[in-house]
Amino acid sequence: MNPRFVLLLVLLVPLPCSGADPETVDVFVPKADGFKSIRIPAVVVSKNGHVLAFAEGRAADADQAKNKIILKRSPDGGKTWGNAAVIATDGDKALNNPCAVVERESGLVLLVYQSYPAGVGERSGTIQPGYDGEAVVRNWLITSADDGISWTKPRDITKQTKREKVVTTVAGGPGIGIQLRHGSHAGRLLFPFNEGPFGVWNIYAIYSDDKGKTWQMGEIAPGALIDAGKDKKTSLVNEAQFVELQDGSIRFNVRRWAGKAVRKTCVSADGGATWTKVEDVPDLADPGCMASIVRYTDPADGKSRLLYSGPQSTKRENGTVCLSDDEGKTWSVKRVLCPGPFAYSCLAVLPDGNIGCLYEAEGTSKVVFARFPLDWLEKKGR
């Protein structure tokens, strides 16, 4: 064979994108996808390698606006995406906070979300505690056994996952749940939750040891409420995500509601049943925005790496990806992914080892997917 031809073939083979700039593609665009507003991204990778992007399709730009849960699928690591599909709807009720996890043995995709009464917002003050009646917020679970192509009918898991008294609003995530790999609770599925009343949030975990058939609630994390004056309390915490640590314990990474404008954290050593006291994460600024945390590598792979994405500013802008090599205690590596408006985001580790970030861009006018190699973050991080 001609040596020049061999050289040409080598040059035509795609090379690893070491240090390459992120590739971005629009995933959800409201008008094109049939909704006035699309918000609250969540993303997971199925056992067979499909990337599943979830969001709320809204009838108006409001948190409770006859929302439906929608999905797009990508067969090629987030490079291209199929059409939007409605996977959960309930008349005029608002469905909120998609939060997903993949059971690694079976490949079952589990999605938890909440339903709000028709025409009632979480700030209204009219939501009631308990399990009965139309004025309560409910928790629902749907599952897919075929990489998100089809979904089961919604199953009401409210009584297993919401405290009966005092609690009015509840929210899973939004974002992702986890399945433990290490320790005495290996195999356990968990979703991060917060509970109201509005503005008086507490955080906790729900978990399943039978692959989602039944669920239990853990205790709320202590230290989440502070004095707001006039015999009232306000919360330090709100929307929540968590990640498994190398010893099987779990670290919360939580949106700041009050207090110092940084992320909040606490740790569970018993599989999500109890938590240490809520404290600040000084390295991660937080203007009050949902953010994401995910494990990239375990120490068994040679190095512990946790990834975080969120605004690093006093406003929802300057979307930044951060890396921690000490189990989330500090975040020494930071790189700006989107210098402009950047709101909610969700991270995923892609089948080829690249990192994916599904985020709200240009305010909240669309949802974008970015993919980039670890080298982009580690070698040029700042």
HUUR-V949024 format. One record per residue. N is the residue number from 1. PSI is psi in whole degrees, 0 to 359 (NA if undefined). NEAR is the number of other ideal C-beta (glycine too) atoms within 8 Angstrom. D_FIRST is the distance of its C-alpha to the first C-alpha in Angstrom with 2 decimals. Layout:
((N & PSI & NEAR & D_FIRST) (N & PSI & NEAR & D_FIRST))
This chain:
((1 & 142 & 4 & 0.00) (2 & 125 & 5 & 3.79) (3 & 325 & 6 & 6.21) (4 & 324 & 6 & 8.58) (5 & 320 & 8 & 7.17) (6 & 315 & 9 & 7.16) (7 & 319 & 8 & 10.54) (8 & 319 & 8 & 11.72) (9 & 319 & 8 & 11.39) (10 & 317 & 7 & 13.36) (11 & 334 & 6 & 15.85) (12 & 345 & 5 & 16.47) (13 & 129 & 6 & 17.50) (14 & 132 & 2 & 21.32) (15 & 153 & 5 & 22.56) (16 & 138 & 4 & 25.96) (17 & 55 & 8 & 28.67) (18 & 119 & 7 & 30.30) (19 & 3 & 8 & 33.38) (20 & 154 & 10 & 32.52) (21 & 153 & 5 & 35.50) (22 & 143 & 9 & 36.92) (23 & 135 & 9 & 35.79) (24 & 149 & 8 & 38.87) (25 & 140 & 10 & 39.70) (26 & 131 & 9 & 43.14) (27 & 302 & 12 & 44.08) (28 & 121 & 14 & 47.77) (29 & 115 & 9 & 49.30) (30 & 303 & 11 & 52.94) (31 & 316 & 5 & 53.41) (32 & 329 & 5 & 50.04) (33 & 10 & 11 & 50.58) (34 & 18 & 6 & 54.18) (35 & 154 & 11 & 56.28) (36 & 334 & 8 & 58.35) (37 & 141 & 13 & 57.11) (38 & 122 & 14 & 54.40) (39 & 176 & 11 & 54.79) (40 & 72 & 11 & 54.51) (41 & 145 & 16 & 50.82) (42 & 146 & 16 & 49.71) (43 & 136 & 16 & 46.22) (44 & 165 & 12 & 44.87) (45 & 126 & 13 & 41.63) (46 & 167 & 13 & 42.04) (47 & 329 & 8 & 41.01) (48 & 6 & 6 & 38.14) (49 & 5 & 9 & 36.93) (50 & 139 & 11 & 38.61) (51 & 126 & 16 & 40.30) (52 & 119 & 16 & 43.88) (53 & 125 & 17 & 45.83) (54 & 158 & 13 & 49.61) (55 & 174 & 14 & 52.31) (56 & 123 & 14 & 55.77) (57 & 116 & 14 & 56.02) (58 & 146 & 14 & 59.37) (59 & 347 & 8 & 61.82) (60 & 168 & 8 & 62.82) (61 & 72 & 7 & 61.85) (62 & 155 & 8 & 64.00) (63 & 324 & 7 & 63.55) (64 & 99 & 10 & 65.47) (65 & 60 & 12 & 64.81) (66 & 39 & 10 & 64.30) (67 & 143 & 12 & 60.96) (68 & 155 & 11 & 58.44) (69 & 126 & 16 & 55.58) (70 & 162 & 16 & 52.25) (71 & 142 & 11 & 48.65) (72 & 148 & 13 & 45.12) (73 & 144 & 13 & 42.05) (74 & 126 & 15 & 38.47) (75 & 355 & 6 & 35.67) (76 & 41 & 6 & 33.05) (77 & 22 & 12 & 34.74) (78 & 10 & 11 & 36.99) (79 & 319 & 8 & 34.53) (80 & 156 & 6 & 36.14) (81 & 146 & 10 & 39.52) (82 & 190 & 6 & 41.37) (83 & 158 & 4 & 44.85) (84 & 135 & 10 & 47.96) (85 & 136 & 8 & 49.92) (86 & 121 & 9 & 53.54) (87 & 350 & 11 & 53.78) (88 & 132 & 13 & 57.41) (89 & 152 & 7 & 60.40) (90 & 65 & 7 & 64.17) (91 & 230 & 5 & 66.07) (92 & 0 & 5 & 67.46) (93 & 154 & 10 & 66.98) (94 & 126 & 11 & 64.54) (95 & 128 & 15 & 61.72) (96 & 159 & 14 & 60.57) (97 & 61 & 12 & 58.33) (98 & 133 & 14 & 55.29) (99 & 121 & 16 & 54.28) (100 & 155 & 15 & 51.54) (101 & 152 & 14 & 50.15) (102 & 124 & 13 & 47.70) (103 & 117 & 13 & 48.95) (104 & 331 & 6 & 46.02) (105 & 309 & 6 & 46.72) (106 & 337 & 7 & 47.38) (107 & 4 & 12 & 45.53) (108 & 131 & 11 & 48.79) (109 & 125 & 16 & 49.04) (110 & 134 & 14 & 52.61) (111 & 124 & 16 & 54.04) (112 & 141 & 16 & 57.53) (113 & 171 & 15 & 59.42) (114 & 153 & 13 & 63.03) (115 & 134 & 12 & 65.24) (116 & 145 & 14 & 67.92) (117 & 147 & 11 & 70.96) (118 & 129 & 9 & 70.71) (119 & 9 & 4 & 71.77) (120 & 124 & 10 & 72.29) (121 & 159 & 8 & 70.46) (122 & 340 & 11 & 70.05) (123 & 1 & 5 & 72.32) (124 & 333 & 7 & 75.07) (125 & 2 & 5 & 77.18) (126 & 355 & 6 & 77.88) (127 & 137 & 14 & 75.33) (128 & 150 & 8 & 77.19) (129 & 175 & 8 & 76.47) (130 & 189 & 8 & 76.44) (131 & 345 & 7 & 74.72) (132 & 154 & 4 & 76.89) (133 & 173 & 6 & 77.43) (134 & 346 & 4 & 75.41) (135 & 27 & 8 & 75.61) (136 & 152 & 14 & 73.30) (137 & 136 & 13 & 69.64) (138 & 152 & 9 & 67.69) (139 & 134 & 14 & 64.48) (140 & 152 & 14 & 62.09) (141 & 131 & 11 & 59.04) (142 & 154 & 14 & 56.36) (143 & 157 & 11 & 53.35) (144 & 131 & 13 & 50.08) (145 & 7 & 8 & 48.32) (146 & 45 & 6 & 45.36) (147 & 31 & 12 & 43.76) (148 & 5 & 12 & 46.36) (149 & 315 & 6 & 46.18) (150 & 157 & 5 & 49.77) (151 & 149 & 9 & 52.67) (152 & 166 & 7 & 55.92) (153 & 147 & 4 & 59.32) (154 & 138 & 9 & 60.65) (155 & 127 & 8 & 62.62) (156 & 114 & 8 & 65.51) (157 & 21 & 11 & 65.28) (158 & 313 & 10 & 67.90) (159 & 335 & 8 & 70.44) (160 & 344 & 9 & 67.94) (161 & 0 & 11 & 66.50) (162 & 133 & 13 & 69.33) (163 & 140 & 7 & 72.66) (164 & 322 & 8 & 75.60) (165 & 149 & 6 & 77.96) (166 & 312 & 6 & 77.66) (167 & 131 & 12 & 73.94) (168 & 286 & 11 & 73.32) (169 & 146 & 11 & 69.79) (170 & 154 & 13 & 66.78) (171 & 128 & 12 & 63.10) (172 & 125 & 15 & 60.06) (173 & 246 & 18 & 57.55) (174 & 169 & 14 & 56.23) (175 & 247 & 10 & 52.58) (176 & 157 & 15 & 51.54) (177 & 186 & 14 & 53.10) (178 & 162 & 11 & 51.72) (179 & 125 & 12 & 51.51) (180 & 144 & 14 & 52.46) (181 & 337 & 7 & 50.11) (182 & 165 & 8 & 52.34) (183 & 187 & 9 & 55.93) (184 & 344 & 5 & 58.66) (185 & 22 & 11 & 57.90) (186 & 135 & 9 & 54.18) (187 & 344 & 8 & 53.24) (188 & 135 & 12 & 55.95) (189 & 136 & 15 & 55.16) (190 & 144 & 17 & 56.84) (191 & 138 & 13 & 57.43) (192 & 140 & 15 & 59.04) (193 & 154 & 14 & 62.22) (194 & 156 & 14 & 64.96) (195 & 145 & 14 & 68.44) (196 & 195 & 13 & 71.14) (197 & 163 & 8 & 73.71) (198 & 130 & 9 & 72.00) (199 & 349 & 8 & 71.78) (200 & 58 & 10 & 72.94) (201 & 148 & 12 & 69.62) (202 & 155 & 12 & 68.90) (203 & 149 & 17 & 65.53) (204 & 175 & 14 & 64.82) (205 & 147 & 14 & 62.25) (206 & 149 & 16 & 62.23) (207 & 157 & 13 & 60.45) (208 & 133 & 13 & 59.70) (209 & 9 & 7 & 59.19) (210 & 38 & 6 & 58.59) (211 & 33 & 9 & 55.51) (212 & 1 & 11 & 57.60) (213 & 317 & 5 & 60.27) (214 & 158 & 6 & 63.06) (215 & 152 & 10 & 63.41) (216 & 160 & 8 & 65.60) (217 & 140 & 11 & 66.55) (218 & 176 & 13 & 66.60) (219 & 159 & 8 & 69.26) (220 & 151 & 10 & 69.08) (221 & 133 & 15 & 67.97) (222 & 156 & 8 & 71.01) (223 & 13 & 9 & 71.60) (224 & 342 & 13 & 70.06) (225 & 141 & 9 & 73.34) (226 & 164 & 9 & 75.25) (227 & 129 & 5 & 78.63) (228 & 8 & 8 & 78.64) (229 & 160 & 5 & 82.38) (230 & 41 & 4 & 85.29) (231 & 30 & 3 & 84.74) (232 & 159 & 7 & 81.28) (233 & 151 & 8 & 77.86) (234 & 167 & 10 & 74.41) (235 & 149 & 14 & 71.03) (236 & 341 & 12 & 68.43) (237 & 167 & 16 & 65.69) (238 & 239 & 11 & 64.23) (239 & 140 & 10 & 60.78) (240 & 149 & 14 & 59.03) (241 & 161 & 15 & 55.76) (242 & 170 & 13 & 55.13) (243 & 147 & 13 & 52.51) (244 & 138 & 11 & 52.56) (245 & 171 & 11 & 52.85) (246 & 337 & 8 & 51.40) (247 & 9 & 6 & 54.61) (248 & 355 & 13 & 54.96) (249 & 172 & 10 & 57.46) (250 & 134 & 15 & 57.02) (251 & 121 & 13 & 57.21) (252 & 144 & 17 & 58.53) (253 & 115 & 16 & 57.25) (254 & 142 & 15 & 59.74) (255 & 137 & 14 & 60.55) (256 & 129 & 15 & 63.49) (257 & 318 & 12 & 66.52) (258 & 178 & 8 & 69.10) (259 & 196 & 9 & 69.43) (260 & 142 & 5 & 67.05) (261 & 61 & 9 & 64.09) (262 & 165 & 12 & 61.49) (263 & 159 & 14 & 59.92) (264 & 155 & 17 & 62.01) (265 & 161 & 13 & 61.11) (266 & 170 & 15 & 62.59) (267 & 143 & 11 & 61.36) (268 & 131 & 15 & 62.07) (269 & 4 & 5 & 62.00) (270 & 40 & 7 & 63.09) (271 & 24 & 13 & 60.49) (272 & 3 & 13 & 61.95) (273 & 318 & 8 & 65.57) (274 & 164 & 7 & 66.96) (275 & 154 & 15 & 65.84) (276 & 174 & 8 & 66.69) (277 & 142 & 8 & 68.44) (278 & 134 & 15 & 66.61) (279 & 171 & 9 & 65.65) (280 & 154 & 9 & 63.72) (281 & 92 & 12 & 60.06) (282 & 331 & 5 & 60.58) (283 & 347 & 8 & 56.90) (284 & 105 & 14 & 56.37) (285 & 152 & 10 & 58.28) (286 & 112 & 13 & 59.33) (287 & 2 & 10 & 61.04) (288 & 74 & 8 & 61.80) (289 & 140 & 11 & 58.61) (290 & 144 & 14 & 56.73) (291 & 184 & 16 & 53.71) (292 & 147 & 15 & 51.09) (293 & 141 & 13 & 50.30) (294 & 151 & 11 & 47.57) (295 & 133 & 10 & 46.12) (296 & 311 & 10 & 42.50) (297 & 151 & 9 & 42.27) (298 & 160 & 8 & 44.73) (299 & 331 & 8 & 45.60) (300 & 337 & 4 & 43.96) (301 & 2 & 6 & 40.64) (302 & 334 & 5 & 41.41) (303 & 141 & 7 & 43.41) (304 & 124 & 10 & 45.93) (305 & 123 & 11 & 45.09) (306 & 144 & 14 & 47.25) (307 & 147 & 15 & 46.42) (308 & 144 & 16 & 49.03) (309 & 139 & 15 & 48.99) (310 & 169 & 14 & 52.00) (311 & 134 & 16 & 53.76) (312 & 79 & 11 & 54.54) (313 & 179 & 9 & 57.38) (314 & 356 & 5 & 60.96) (315 & 175 & 6 & 59.71) (316 & 79 & 9 & 56.97) (317 & 176 & 10 & 54.31) (318 & 54 & 10 & 51.78) (319 & 124 & 15 & 49.82) (320 & 140 & 12 & 48.47) (321 & 131 & 14 & 46.32) (322 & 156 & 14 & 47.70) (323 & 137 & 16 & 46.71) (324 & 134 & 14 & 49.05) (325 & 14 & 8 & 48.23) (326 & 37 & 7 & 51.82) (327 & 32 & 9 & 52.30) (328 & 9 & 14 & 53.52) (329 & 319 & 5 & 56.28) (330 & 161 & 6 & 54.72) (331 & 91 & 12 & 51.89) (332 & 338 & 8 & 50.51) (333 & 127 & 11 & 47.25) (334 & 139 & 12 & 47.58) (335 & 133 & 12 & 45.32) (336 & 123 & 9 & 46.37) (337 & 320 & 13 & 44.42) (338 & 104 & 12 & 46.68) (339 & 340 & 6 & 49.19) (340 & 204 & 7 & 51.19) (341 & 134 & 9 & 53.21) (342 & 118 & 14 & 51.99) (343 & 239 & 12 & 54.09) (344 & 147 & 13 & 53.38) (345 & 161 & 16 & 50.01) (346 & 131 & 15 & 48.33) (347 & 154 & 15 & 45.40) (348 & 147 & 14 & 42.85) (349 & 122 & 10 & 40.02) (350 & 161 & 13 & 37.00) (351 & 330 & 6 & 34.71) (352 & 7 & 5 & 31.81) (353 & 349 & 7 & 34.24) (354 & 169 & 11 & 34.93) (355 & 137 & 15 & 38.57) (356 & 143 & 16 & 40.17) (357 & 117 & 16 & 43.43) (358 & 119 & 14 & 45.36) (359 & 156 & 17 & 48.06) (360 & 125 & 13 & 50.73) (361 & 163 & 12 & 49.92) (362 & 59 & 7 & 51.91) (363 & 244 & 7 & 55.11) (364 & 36 & 9 & 54.79) (365 & 345 & 6 & 53.55) (366 & 166 & 12 & 50.23) (367 & 125 & 16 & 48.23) (368 & 147 & 13 & 44.79) (369 & 126 & 17 & 42.01) (370 & 141 & 12 & 40.12) (371 & 138 & 14 & 37.15) (372 & 156 & 14 & 36.06) (373 & 161 & 12 & 34.68) (374 & 326 & 10 & 37.06) (375 & 325 & 10 & 35.66) (376 & 325 & 13 & 37.11) (377 & 312 & 14 & 40.47) (378 & 318 & 9 & 40.37) (379 & 337 & 7 & 38.65) (380 & 12 & 9 & 40.36) (381 & 153 & 9 & 43.47) (382 & NA & 5 & 46.78))
